[in-house]
Amino acid sequence: MSIEAIGAIGAAVDADRLLAPAATQQVQGGFATWFAGEVGTVDRSVATVQNDIGKLVKGETRSLHEVMIHMEEAKLSFQLLAQVRTRLLEAYQEVMRTQV
């Protein structure tokens, strides 16, 4: 038996750690962090659209189609975030109605 073969055991232990159930591994951030980030992203996109509209009204830009595309992107991202919020509240209410 060689010493190099014994060193390979450490690699097997690391592989077992990677295959551990997700419940035992640390979660990075979580849902609240993700949701806060998405709210910030939606807020920035709405602010960008408002800025684009202001430029369009002042005549600083002539690309109406780009402004409309940004408006639709902001609208869709807001609607998605609103749906996630609604589903989260429905799930919370369902859990609260559950009898123990």
C-alpha positions as CSV (number, residue, x, y, z in Angstrom):
1,M,0.0,0.0,0.0
2,S,1.4,3.4,-1.0
3,I,1.0,6.7,0.8
4,E,-0.5,8.3,-2.3
5,A,-3.5,5.9,-2.2
6,I,-4.3,7.0,1.4
7,G,-4.3,10.7,0.2
8,A,-7.2,9.8,-2.2
9,I,-9.5,9.2,0.8
10,G,-9.6,12.9,1.5
11,A,-11.0,13.5,-2.0
12,A,-13.7,10.9,-1.4
13,V,-14.8,12.7,1.8
14,D,-15.1,16.0,-0.1
15,A,-17.3,14.3,-2.7
16,D,-19.6,13.1,0.1
17,R,-19.9,16.6,1.4
18,L,-21.0,17.8,-2.0
19,L,-23.6,15.1,-2.2
20,A,-25.1,16.0,1.2
21,P,-28.8,16.9,1.3
22,A,-29.7,20.5,0.6
23,A,-31.2,20.9,4.0
24,T,-27.8,20.5,5.7
25,Q,-26.0,22.9,3.4
26,Q,-25.9,26.7,4.1
27,V,-28.3,28.8,1.9
28,Q,-26.7,31.9,0.5
29,G,-29.1,34.8,1.1
30,G,-32.5,33.2,0.8
31,F,-35.8,34.3,-0.6
32,A,-35.9,37.7,1.2
33,T,-32.5,38.7,-0.3
34,W,-33.6,37.6,-3.8
35,F,-36.9,39.4,-3.5
36,A,-35.3,42.6,-2.2
37,G,-32.9,42.5,-5.2
38,E,-35.7,42.0,-7.6
39,V,-37.6,44.9,-6.1
40,G,-34.5,47.1,-6.6
41,T,-34.2,45.9,-10.2
42,V,-37.8,46.7,-11.0
43,D,-37.4,50.1,-9.3
44,R,-34.3,50.9,-11.4
45,S,-36.1,49.8,-14.6
46,V,-39.1,52.1,-13.8
47,A,-36.8,55.0,-13.1
48,T,-35.0,54.4,-16.4
49,V,-38.4,54.4,-18.2
50,Q,-39.3,57.7,-16.5
51,N,-36.0,59.2,-17.6
52,D,-36.5,57.9,-21.2
53,I,-40.0,59.4,-21.3
54,G,-38.7,62.8,-20.0
55,K,-36.0,62.7,-22.8
56,L,-38.6,61.9,-25.4
57,V,-40.9,64.8,-24.2
58,K,-38.0,67.2,-24.3
59,G,-37.0,66.0,-27.8
60,E,-33.6,64.8,-26.7
61,T,-34.2,61.4,-28.2
62,R,-36.1,60.3,-31.4
63,S,-36.3,56.6,-30.9
64,L,-39.8,56.1,-29.7
65,H,-39.6,52.3,-30.3
66,E,-36.7,52.0,-27.7
67,V,-38.8,53.9,-25.2
68,M,-41.7,51.7,-25.8
69,I,-39.6,48.6,-25.5
70,H,-38.2,49.8,-22.1
71,M,-41.7,50.5,-21.0
72,E,-42.9,47.0,-21.8
73,E,-39.9,45.5,-20.1
74,A,-40.5,47.5,-17.0
75,K,-44.2,46.6,-17.1
76,L,-43.6,42.9,-17.5
77,S,-41.0,42.8,-14.7
78,F,-43.4,44.6,-12.4
79,Q,-46.2,42.2,-13.3
80,L,-43.9,39.2,-12.6
81,L,-42.9,40.6,-9.2
82,A,-46.5,41.3,-8.3
83,Q,-47.5,37.8,-9.2
84,V,-44.7,36.4,-7.1
85,R,-45.9,38.5,-4.2
86,T,-49.5,37.4,-4.7
87,R,-48.5,33.7,-4.8
88,L,-46.4,34.2,-1.7
89,L,-49.2,35.8,0.2
90,E,-51.6,33.0,-0.9
91,A,-49.2,30.4,0.3
92,Y,-48.8,32.1,3.6
93,Q,-52.5,32.4,4.1
94,E,-52.9,28.7,3.3
95,V,-50.3,27.8,5.9
96,M,-52.0,29.9,8.5
97,R,-55.3,28.2,7.8
98,T,-53.8,24.8,8.3
99,Q,-54.9,23.2,11.6
100,V,-52.2,21.7,13.8
